[in-house]
């Protein structure tokens, strides 16, 4: 049985963390993003989905 690992990316809509989330998704990991959107924009979630065809869970 293959396990699917989940990764929590805090501040995940920021520049560095969003690129990290992209790479994790491309490697097959499930990503959960937590961000208060104080230094980022919500449209980054749509950009991640556009690039990876996967929309990460967002809190």
PQR file with spaces between the fields and no chain letter, atoms N, CA, C, O and H, PARSE charges and radii, in Angstrom:
ATOM       1  N    UNK     1       0.834   -1.165    0.000 -0.4000 1.5000
ATOM       2  CA   UNK     1       0.000    0.000    0.000 -0.0000 2.0000
ATOM       3  C    UNK     1       0.890    1.244    0.000  0.5500 1.7000
ATOM       4  O    UNK     1       1.786    1.377    0.834 -0.5500 1.4000
ATOM       5  N    UNK     2       0.635    2.147   -0.938 -0.4000 1.5000
ATOM       6  CA   UNK     2       1.419    3.371   -1.044 -0.0000 2.0000
ATOM       7  C    UNK     2       0.803    4.451   -0.167  0.5500 1.7000
ATOM       8  O    UNK     2      -0.389    4.743   -0.260 -0.5500 1.4000
ATOM       9  H    UNK     2      -0.093    2.040   -1.616  0.4000 1.0000
ATOM      10  N    UNK     3       1.631    5.035    0.682 -0.4000 1.5000
ATOM      11  CA   UNK     3       1.172    6.106    1.557 -0.0000 2.0000
ATOM      12  C    UNK     3       1.261    7.440    0.841  0.5500 1.7000
ATOM      13  O    UNK     3       2.196    7.678    0.077 -0.5500 1.4000
ATOM      14  H    UNK     3       2.600    4.798    0.758  0.4000 1.0000
ATOM      15  N    UNK     4       0.296    8.307    1.083 -0.4000 1.5000
ATOM      16  CA   UNK     4       0.332    9.659    0.523 -0.0000 2.0000
ATOM      17  C    UNK     4       0.619   10.605    1.668  0.5500 1.7000
ATOM      18  O    UNK     4      -0.209   10.785    2.562 -0.5500 1.4000
ATOM      19  H    UNK     4      -0.463    8.114    1.704  0.4000 1.0000
ATOM      20  N    UNK     5       1.788   11.205    1.639 -0.4000 1.5000
ATOM      21  CA   UNK     5       2.187   12.106    2.702 -0.0000 2.0000
ATOM      22  C    UNK     5       1.562   13.480    2.512  0.5500 1.7000
ATOM      23  O    UNK     5       1.434   13.972    1.391 -0.5500 1.4000
ATOM      24  H    UNK     5       2.461   11.059    0.913  0.4000 1.0000
ATOM      25  N    UNK     6       1.176   14.089    3.631 -0.4000 1.5000
ATOM      26  CA   UNK     6       0.639   15.445    3.610 -0.0000 2.0000
ATOM      27  C    UNK     6       1.707   16.377    4.162  0.5500 1.7000
ATOM      28  O    UNK     6       2.419   16.033    5.105 -0.5500 1.4000
ATOM      29  H    UNK     6       1.281   13.689    4.542  0.4000 1.0000
ATOM      30  N    UNK     7       1.810   17.541    3.576 -0.4000 1.5000
ATOM      31  CA   UNK     7       2.761   18.541    4.033 -0.0000 2.0000
ATOM      32  C    UNK     7       2.029   19.830    4.346  0.5500 1.7000
ATOM      33  O    UNK     7       1.206   20.297    3.559 -0.5500 1.4000
ATOM      34  H    UNK     7       1.231   17.821    2.810  0.4000 1.0000
ATOM      35  N    UNK     8       2.330   20.396    5.489 -0.4000 1.5000
ATOM      36  CA   UNK     8       1.769   21.675    5.896 -0.0000 2.0000
ATOM      37  C    UNK     8       2.778   22.753    5.532  0.5500 1.7000
ATOM      38  O    UNK     8       3.928   22.709    5.970 -0.5500 1.4000
ATOM      39  H    UNK     8       2.998   20.017    6.129  0.4000 1.0000
ATOM      40  N    UNK     9       2.347   23.721    4.730 -0.4000 1.5000
ATOM      41  CA   UNK     9       3.221   24.821    4.327 -0.0000 2.0000
ATOM      42  C    UNK     9       2.643   26.094    4.920  0.5500 1.7000
ATOM      43  O    UNK     9       1.606   26.587    4.476 -0.5500 1.4000
ATOM      44  H    UNK     9       1.413   23.757    4.374  0.4000 1.0000
ATOM      45  N    UNK    10       3.330   26.622    5.935 -0.4000 1.5000
ATOM      46  CA   UNK    10       2.863   27.852    6.571 -0.0000 2.0000
ATOM      47  C    UNK    10       3.338   29.049    5.755  0.5500 1.7000
ATOM      48  O    UNK    10       4.448   29.051    5.223 -0.5500 1.4000
ATOM      49  H    UNK    10       4.172   26.221    6.296  0.4000 1.0000
ATOM      50  N    UNK    11       2.493   30.055    5.666 -0.4000 1.5000
ATOM      51  CA   UNK    11       2.810   31.209    4.832 -0.0000 2.0000
ATOM      52  C    UNK    11       2.877   30.817    3.372  0.5500 1.7000
ATOM      53  O    UNK    11       3.617   31.415    2.590 -0.5500 1.4000
ATOM      54  H    UNK    11       1.592   30.054    6.099  0.4000 1.0000
ATOM      55  N    UNK    12       2.095   29.803    3.006 -0.4000 1.5000
ATOM      56  CA   UNK    12       2.197   29.142    1.717 -0.0000 2.0000
ATOM      57  C    UNK    12       1.827   29.950    0.496  0.5500 1.7000
ATOM      58  O    UNK    12       2.047   29.488   -0.623 -0.5500 1.4000
ATOM      59  H    UNK    12       1.494   29.318    3.642  0.4000 1.0000
ATOM      60  N    UNK    13       1.276   31.134    0.662 -0.4000 1.5000
ATOM      61  CA   UNK    13       0.958   31.964   -0.496 -0.0000 2.0000
ATOM      62  C    UNK    13       2.018   33.025   -0.748  0.5500 1.7000
ATOM      63  O    UNK    13       1.898   33.821   -1.679 -0.5500 1.4000
ATOM      64  H    UNK    13       1.097   31.509    1.572  0.4000 1.0000
ATOM      65  N    UNK    14       3.053   33.035    0.082 -0.4000 1.5000
ATOM      66  CA   UNK    14       4.175   33.937   -0.142 -0.0000 2.0000
ATOM      67  C    UNK    14       5.060   33.406   -1.263  0.5500 1.7000
ATOM      68  O    UNK    14       4.845   32.299   -1.757 -0.5500 1.4000
ATOM      69  H    UNK    14       3.150   32.388    0.839  0.4000 1.0000
ATOM      70  N    UNK    15       6.054   34.194   -1.664 -0.4000 1.5000
ATOM      71  CA   UNK    15       6.881   33.854   -2.822 -0.0000 2.0000
ATOM      72  C    UNK    15       7.625   32.532   -2.639  0.5500 1.7000
ATOM      73  O    UNK    15       7.469   31.619   -3.449 -0.5500 1.4000
ATOM      74  H    UNK    15       6.229   35.093   -1.263  0.4000 1.0000
ATOM      75  N    UNK    16       8.419   32.424   -1.600 -0.4000 1.5000
ATOM      76  CA   UNK    16       9.244   31.227   -1.417 -0.0000 2.0000
ATOM      77  C    UNK    16       8.376   30.010   -1.092  0.5500 1.7000
ATOM      78  O    UNK    16       8.573   28.939   -1.667 -0.5500 1.4000
ATOM      79  H    UNK    16       8.545   33.166   -0.942  0.4000 1.0000
ATOM      80  N    UNK    17       7.429   30.164   -0.187 -0.4000 1.5000
ATOM      81  CA   UNK    17       6.597   29.031    0.229 -0.0000 2.0000
ATOM      82  C    UNK    17       5.693   28.540   -0.890  0.5500 1.7000
ATOM      83  O    UNK    17       5.426   27.342   -0.982 -0.5500 1.4000
ATOM      84  H    UNK    17       7.269   31.034    0.280  0.4000 1.0000
ATOM      85  N    UNK    18       5.213   29.448   -1.748 -0.4000 1.5000
ATOM      86  CA   UNK    18       4.356   28.999   -2.848 -0.0000 2.0000
ATOM      87  C    UNK    18       5.159   28.183   -3.857  0.5500 1.7000
ATOM      88  O    UNK    18       4.646   27.218   -4.423 -0.5500 1.4000
ATOM      89  H    UNK    18       5.429   30.421   -1.673  0.4000 1.0000
ATOM      90  N    UNK    19       6.413   28.566   -4.084 -0.4000 1.5000
ATOM      91  CA   UNK    19       7.267   27.774   -4.966 -0.0000 2.0000
ATOM      92  C    UNK    19       7.612   26.425   -4.337  0.5500 1.7000
ATOM      93  O    UNK    19       7.732   25.418   -5.035 -0.5500 1.4000
ATOM      94  H    UNK    19       6.829   29.350   -3.624  0.4000 1.0000
ATOM      95  N    UNK    20       7.769   26.416   -3.026 -0.4000 1.5000
ATOM      96  CA   UNK    20       7.992   25.159   -2.314 -0.0000 2.0000
ATOM      97  C    UNK    20       6.771   24.262   -2.439  0.5500 1.7000
ATOM      98  O    UNK    20       6.900   23.062   -2.678 -0.5500 1.4000
ATOM      99  H    UNK    20       7.672   27.234   -2.459  0.4000 1.0000
ATOM     100  N    UNK    21       5.585   24.840   -2.277 -0.4000 1.5000
ATOM     101  CA   UNK    21       4.346   24.074   -2.423 -0.0000 2.0000
ATOM     102  C    UNK    21       4.230   23.493   -3.830  0.5500 1.7000
ATOM     103  O    UNK    21       3.818   22.345   -3.996 -0.5500 1.4000
ATOM     104  H    UNK    21       5.480   25.816   -2.083  0.4000 1.0000
ATOM     105  N    UNK    22       4.593   24.281   -4.843 -0.4000 1.5000
ATOM     106  CA   UNK    22       4.567   23.783   -6.229 -0.0000 2.0000
ATOM     107  C    UNK    22       5.448   22.553   -6.391  0.5500 1.7000
ATOM     108  O    UNK    22       5.032   21.556   -6.982 -0.5500 1.4000
ATOM     109  H    UNK    22       4.928   25.213   -4.708  0.4000 1.0000
ATOM     110  N    UNK    23       6.649   22.626   -5.871 -0.4000 1.5000
ATOM     111  CA   UNK    23       7.581   21.502   -5.996 -0.0000 2.0000
ATOM     112  C    UNK    23       7.079   20.275   -5.235  0.5500 1.7000
ATOM     113  O    UNK    23       7.207   19.152   -5.722 -0.5500 1.4000
ATOM     114  H    UNK    23       6.987   23.435   -5.391  0.4000 1.0000
ATOM     115  N    UNK    24       6.514   20.480   -4.054 -0.4000 1.5000
ATOM     116  CA   UNK    24       5.977   19.349   -3.290 -0.0000 2.0000
ATOM     117  C    UNK    24       4.839   18.676   -4.049  0.5500 1.7000
ATOM     118  O    UNK    24       4.758   17.449   -4.099 -0.5500 1.4000
ATOM     119  H    UNK    24       6.411   21.393   -3.658  0.4000 1.0000
ATOM     120  N    UNK    25       3.964   19.482   -4.637 -0.4000 1.5000
ATOM     121  CA   UNK    25       2.854   18.917   -5.417 -0.0000 2.0000
ATOM     122  C    UNK    25       3.395   18.159   -6.620  0.5500 1.7000
ATOM     123  O    UNK    25       2.920   17.066   -6.931 -0.5500 1.4000
ATOM     124  H    UNK    25       4.030   20.479   -4.596  0.4000 1.0000
ATOM     125  N    UNK    26       4.386   18.730   -7.300 -0.4000 1.5000
ATOM     126  CA   UNK    26       4.981   18.062   -8.461 -0.0000 2.0000
ATOM     127  C    UNK    26       5.659   16.747   -8.087  0.5500 1.7000
ATOM     128  O    UNK    26       5.763   15.842   -8.915 -0.5500 1.4000
ATOM     129  H    UNK    26       4.772   19.618   -7.048  0.4000 1.0000
ATOM     130  N    UNK    27       6.121   16.640   -6.842 -0.4000 1.5000
ATOM     131  CA   UNK    27       6.736   15.400   -6.367 -0.0000 2.0000
ATOM     132  C    UNK    27       5.700   14.382   -5.882  0.5500 1.7000
ATOM     133  O    UNK    27       6.049   13.261   -5.512 -0.5500 1.4000
ATOM     134  H    UNK    27       6.038   17.375   -6.170  0.4000 1.0000
ATOM     135  N    UNK    28       4.425   14.780   -5.886 -0.4000 1.5000
ATOM     136  CA   UNK    28       3.361   13.847   -5.530 -0.0000 2.0000
ATOM     137  C    UNK    28       2.846   13.959   -4.114  0.5500 1.7000
ATOM     138  O    UNK    28       2.041   13.134   -3.681 -0.5500 1.4000
ATOM     139  H    UNK    28       4.141   15.691   -6.186  0.4000 1.0000
ATOM     140  N    UNK    29       3.293   14.961   -3.385 -0.4000 1.5000
ATOM     141  CA   UNK    29       2.822   15.149   -2.022 -0.0000 2.0000
ATOM     142  C    UNK    29       1.502   15.918   -2.006  0.5500 1.7000
ATOM     143  O    UNK    29       1.230   16.729   -2.891 -0.5500 1.4000
ATOM     144  H    UNK    29       3.946   15.632   -3.736  0.4000 1.0000
ATOM     145  N    UNK    30       0.696   15.651   -0.991 -0.4000 1.5000
ATOM     146  CA   UNK    30      -0.514   16.439   -0.768 -0.0000 2.0000
ATOM     147  C    UNK    30      -0.124   17.631    0.095  0.5500 1.7000
ATOM     148  O    UNK    30       0.549   17.471    1.113 -0.5500 1.4000
ATOM     149  H    UNK    30       0.917   14.992   -0.272  0.4000 1.0000
ATOM     150  N    UNK    31      -0.542   18.819   -0.309 -0.4000 1.5000
ATOM     151  CA   UNK    31      -0.128   20.043    0.371 -0.0000 2.0000
ATOM     152  C    UNK    31      -1.324   20.734    1.008  0.5500 1.7000
ATOM     153  O    UNK    31      -2.384   20.875    0.398 -0.5500 1.4000
ATOM     154  H    UNK    31      -1.089   18.948   -1.136  0.4000 1.0000
ATOM     155  N    UNK    32      -1.126   21.159    2.247 -0.4000 1.5000
ATOM     156  CA   UNK    32      -2.105   21.989    2.950 -0.0000 2.0000
ATOM     157  C    UNK    32      -1.404   23.312    3.251  0.5500 1.7000
ATOM     158  O    UNK    32      -0.353   23.338    3.890 -0.5500 1.4000
ATOM     159  H    UNK    32      -0.265   21.044    2.742  0.4000 1.0000
ATOM     160  N    UNK    33      -1.997   24.407    2.784 -0.4000 1.5000
ATOM     161  CA   UNK    33      -1.407   25.729    2.960 -0.0000 2.0000
ATOM     162  C    UNK    33      -2.154   26.489    4.050  0.5500 1.7000
ATOM     163  O    UNK    33      -3.384   26.533    4.070 -0.5500 1.4000
ATOM     164  H    UNK    33      -2.852   24.386    2.265  0.4000 1.0000
ATOM     165  N    UNK    34      -1.383   27.085    4.954 -0.4000 1.5000
ATOM     166  CA   UNK    34      -1.936   27.960    5.986 -0.0000 2.0000
ATOM     167  C    UNK    34      -1.309   29.329    5.787  0.5500 1.7000
ATOM     168  O    UNK    34      -0.085   29.462    5.772 -0.5500 1.4000
ATOM     169  H    UNK    34      -0.384   27.050    4.938  0.4000 1.0000
ATOM     170  N    UNK    35      -2.151   30.351    5.633 -0.4000 1.5000
ATOM     171  CA   UNK    35      -1.641   31.708    5.420 -0.0000 2.0000
ATOM     172  C    UNK    35      -2.702   32.703    5.859  0.5500 1.7000
ATOM     173  O    UNK    35      -3.892   32.482    5.636 -0.5500 1.4000
ATOM     174  H    UNK    35      -3.145   30.242    5.644  0.4000 1.0000
ATOM     175  N    UNK    36      -2.281   33.793    6.480 -0.4000 1.5000
ATOM     176  CA   UNK    36      -3.242   34.827    6.887 -0.0000 2.0000
ATOM     177  C    UNK    36      -3.392   35.914    5.820  0.5500 1.7000
ATOM     178  O    UNK    36      -4.117   36.887    6.026 -0.5500 1.4000
ATOM     179  H    UNK    36      -1.314   33.972    6.661  0.4000 1.0000
ATOM     180  N    UNK    37      -2.727   35.759    4.707 -0.4000 1.5000
ATOM     181  CA   UNK    37      -2.804   36.634    3.538 -0.0000 2.0000
ATOM     182  C    UNK    37      -2.426   38.092    3.879  0.5500 1.7000
ATOM     183  O    UNK    37      -2.903   39.021    3.228 -0.5500 1.4000
ATOM     184  H    UNK    37      -2.138   34.968    4.539  0.4000 1.0000
ATOM     185  N    UNK    38      -1.585   38.287    4.882 -0.4000 1.5000
ATOM     186  CA   UNK    38      -1.181   39.648    5.225 -0.0000 2.0000
ATOM     187  C    UNK    38      -0.106   40.175    4.264  0.5500 1.7000
ATOM     188  O    UNK    38      -0.016   41.383    4.042 -0.5500 1.4000
ATOM     189  H    UNK    38      -1.198   37.532    5.412  0.4000 1.0000
ATOM     190  N    UNK    39       0.705   39.280    3.695 -0.4000 1.5000
ATOM     191  CA   UNK    39       1.755   39.692    2.758 -0.0000 2.0000
ATOM     192  C    UNK    39       1.666   38.924    1.444  0.5500 1.7000
ATOM     193  O    UNK    39       2.674   38.726    0.765 -0.5500 1.4000
ATOM     194  H    UNK    39       0.631   38.299    3.875  0.4000 1.0000
ATOM     195  N    UNK    40       0.473   38.498    1.093 -0.4000 1.5000
ATOM     196  CA   UNK    40       0.297   37.704   -0.128 -0.0000 2.0000
ATOM     197  C    UNK    40      -1.095   37.948   -0.689  0.5500 1.7000
ATOM     198  O    UNK    40      -1.859   38.758   -0.165 -0.5500 1.4000
ATOM     199  H    UNK    40      -0.345   38.659    1.645  0.4000 1.0000
ATOM     200  N    UNK    41      -1.408   37.242   -1.751 -0.4000 1.5000
ATOM     201  CA   UNK    41      -2.707   37.398   -2.409 -0.0000 2.0000
ATOM     202  C    UNK    41      -3.360   36.027   -2.571  0.5500 1.7000
ATOM     203  O    UNK    41      -2.673   35.027   -2.778 -0.5500 1.4000
ATOM     204  H    UNK    41      -0.788   36.584   -2.178  0.4000 1.0000
ATOM     205  N    UNK    42      -4.675   35.988   -2.477 -0.4000 1.5000
ATOM     206  CA   UNK    42      -5.419   34.740   -2.583 -0.0000 2.0000
ATOM     207  C    UNK    42      -5.362   34.142   -3.989  0.5500 1.7000
ATOM     208  O    UNK    42      -5.513   32.930   -4.139 -0.5500 1.4000
ATOM     209  H    UNK    42      -5.233   36.800   -2.309  0.4000 1.0000
ATOM     210  N    UNK    43      -5.147   34.966   -5.026 -0.4000 1.5000
ATOM     211  CA   UNK    43      -5.106   34.449   -6.394 -0.0000 2.0000
ATOM     212  C    UNK    43      -3.937   33.479   -6.617  0.5500 1.7000
ATOM     213  O    UNK    43      -3.911   32.765   -7.620 -0.5500 1.4000
ATOM     214  H    UNK    43      -5.025   35.951   -4.904  0.4000 1.0000
ATOM     215  N    UNK    44      -2.981   33.450   -5.699 -0.4000 1.5000
ATOM     216  CA   UNK    44      -1.851   32.520   -5.820 -0.0000 2.0000
ATOM     217  C    UNK    44      -2.356   31.076   -5.817  0.5500 1.7000
ATOM     218  O    UNK    44      -1.770   30.217   -6.477 -0.5500 1.4000
ATOM     219  H    UNK    44      -3.002   34.029   -4.884  0.4000 1.0000
ATOM     220  N    UNK    45      -3.438   30.800   -5.081 -0.4000 1.5000
ATOM     221  CA   UNK    45      -4.020   29.448   -5.089 -0.0000 2.0000
ATOM     222  C    UNK    45      -4.453   29.057   -6.495  0.5500 1.7000
ATOM     223  O    UNK    45      -4.236   27.921   -6.917 -0.5500 1.4000
ATOM     224  H    UNK    45      -3.914   31.497   -4.545  0.4000 1.0000
ATOM     225  N    UNK    46      -5.062   29.988   -7.223 -0.4000 1.5000
ATOM     226  CA   UNK    46      -5.474   29.704   -8.596 -0.0000 2.0000
ATOM     227  C    UNK    46      -4.264   29.489   -9.497  0.5500 1.7000
ATOM     228  O    UNK    46      -4.304   28.657  -10.404 -0.5500 1.4000
ATOM     229  H    UNK    46      -5.237   30.911   -6.881  0.4000 1.0000
ATOM     230  N    UNK    47      -3.194   30.231   -9.251 -0.4000 1.5000
ATOM     231  CA   UNK    47      -1.974   30.055  -10.042 -0.0000 2.0000
ATOM     232  C    UNK    47      -1.359   28.688   -9.803  0.5500 1.7000
ATOM     233  O    UNK    47      -0.880   28.047  -10.739 -0.5500 1.4000
ATOM     234  H    UNK    47      -3.162   30.907   -8.515  0.4000 1.0000
ATOM     235  N    UNK    48      -1.369   28.236   -8.550 -0.4000 1.5000
ATOM     236  CA   UNK    48      -0.845   26.903   -8.233 -0.0000 2.0000
ATOM     237  C    UNK    48      -1.666   25.838   -8.943  0.5500 1.7000
ATOM     238  O    UNK    48      -1.115   24.883   -9.492 -0.5500 1.4000
ATOM     239  H    UNK    48      -1.758   28.757   -7.790  0.4000 1.0000
ATOM     240  N    UNK    49      -2.993   26.003   -8.932 -0.4000 1.5000
ATOM     241  CA   UNK    49      -3.856   25.042   -9.613 -0.0000 2.0000
ATOM     242  C    UNK    49      -3.614   25.048  -11.120  0.5500 1.7000
ATOM     243  O    UNK    49      -3.604   23.995  -11.757 -0.5500 1.4000
ATOM     244  H    UNK    49      -3.441   26.778   -8.486  0.4000 1.0000
ATOM     245  N    UNK    50      -3.422   26.225  -11.680 -0.4000 1.5000
ATOM     246  CA   UNK    50      -3.186   26.341  -13.119 -0.0000 2.0000
ATOM     247  C    UNK    50      -1.898   25.611  -13.528  0.5500 1.7000
ATOM     248  O    UNK    50      -1.851   24.974  -14.580 -0.5500 1.4000
ATOM     249  H    UNK    50      -3.431   27.081  -11.163  0.4000 1.0000
ATOM     250  N    UNK    51      -0.865   25.706  -12.701 -0.4000 1.5000
ATOM     251  CA   UNK    51       0.430   25.093  -13.000 -0.0000 2.0000
ATOM     252  C    UNK    51       0.416   23.595  -12.757  0.5500 1.7000
ATOM     253  O    UNK    51       0.959   22.837  -13.560 -0.5500 1.4000
ATOM     254  H    UNK    51      -0.903   26.224  -11.846  0.4000 1.0000
ATOM     255  N    UNK    52      -0.199   23.151  -11.656 -0.4000 1.5000
ATOM     256  CA   UNK    52      -0.109   21.745  -11.258 -0.0000 2.0000
ATOM     257  C    UNK    52      -1.373   20.929  -11.498  0.5500 1.7000
ATOM     258  O    UNK    52      -1.354   19.708  -11.341 -0.5500 1.4000
ATOM     259  H    UNK    52      -0.641   23.767  -11.004  0.4000 1.0000
ATOM     260  N    UNK    53      -2.455   21.572  -11.870 -0.4000 1.5000
ATOM     261  CA   UNK    53      -3.767   20.913  -12.010 -0.0000 2.0000
ATOM     262  C    UNK    53      -4.294   20.375  -10.691  0.5500 1.7000
ATOM     263  O    UNK    53      -5.190   19.531  -10.665 -0.5500 1.4000
ATOM     264  H    UNK    53      -2.470   22.564  -11.998  0.4000 1.0000
ATOM     265  N    UNK    54      -3.729   20.872   -9.593 -0.4000 1.5000
ATOM     266  CA   UNK    54      -4.154   20.476   -8.251 -0.0000 2.0000
ATOM     267  C    UNK    54      -4.292   21.722   -7.409  0.5500 1.7000
ATOM     268  O    UNK    54      -3.372   22.536   -7.341 -0.5500 1.4000
ATOM     269  H    UNK    54      -3.001   21.557   -9.614  0.4000 1.0000
ATOM     270  N    UNK    55      -5.440   21.878   -6.763 -0.4000 1.5000
ATOM     271  CA   UNK    55      -5.612   23.009   -5.851 -0.0000 2.0000
ATOM     272  C    UNK    55      -5.355   22.513   -4.434  0.5500 1.7000
ATOM     273  O    UNK    55      -6.084   21.653   -3.940 -0.5500 1.4000
ATOM     274  H    UNK    55      -6.188   21.217   -6.818  0.4000 1.0000
ATOM     275  N    UNK    56      -4.328   23.042   -3.773 -0.4000 1.5000
ATOM     276  CA   UNK    56      -4.049   22.578   -2.420 -0.0000 2.0000
ATOM     277  C    UNK    56      -5.145   23.034   -1.449  0.5500 1.7000
ATOM     278  O    UNK    56      -5.834   24.027   -1.683 -0.5500 1.4000
ATOM     279  H    UNK    56      -3.735   23.741   -4.174  0.4000 1.0000
ATOM     280  N    UNK    57      -5.280   22.294   -0.375 -0.4000 1.5000
ATOM     281  CA   UNK    57      -6.222   22.714    0.671 -0.0000 2.0000
ATOM     282  C    UNK    57      -5.671   23.986    1.291  0.5500 1.7000
ATOM     283  O    UNK    57      -4.459   24.139    1.442 -0.5500 1.4000
ATOM     284  H    UNK    57      -4.721   21.487   -0.185  0.4000 1.0000
ATOM     285  N    UNK    58      -6.565   24.897    1.648 -0.4000 1.5000
ATOM     286  CA   UNK    58      -6.149   26.193    2.190 -0.0000 2.0000
ATOM     287  C    UNK    58      -6.890   26.512    3.477  0.5500 1.7000
ATOM     288  O    UNK    58      -8.111   26.383    3.563 -0.5500 1.4000
ATOM     289  H    UNK    58      -7.549   24.773    1.526  0.4000 1.0000
ATOM     290  N    UNK    59      -6.137   26.925    4.457 -0.4000 1.5000
ATOM     291  CA   UNK    59      -6.707   27.349    5.746 -0.0000 2.0000
ATOM     292  C    UNK    59      -6.241   28.762    6.019  0.5500 1.7000
ATOM     293  O    UNK    59      -6.590   29.339    7.049 -0.5500 1.4000
ATOM     294  H    UNK    59      -5.145   27.030    4.387  0.4000 1.0000
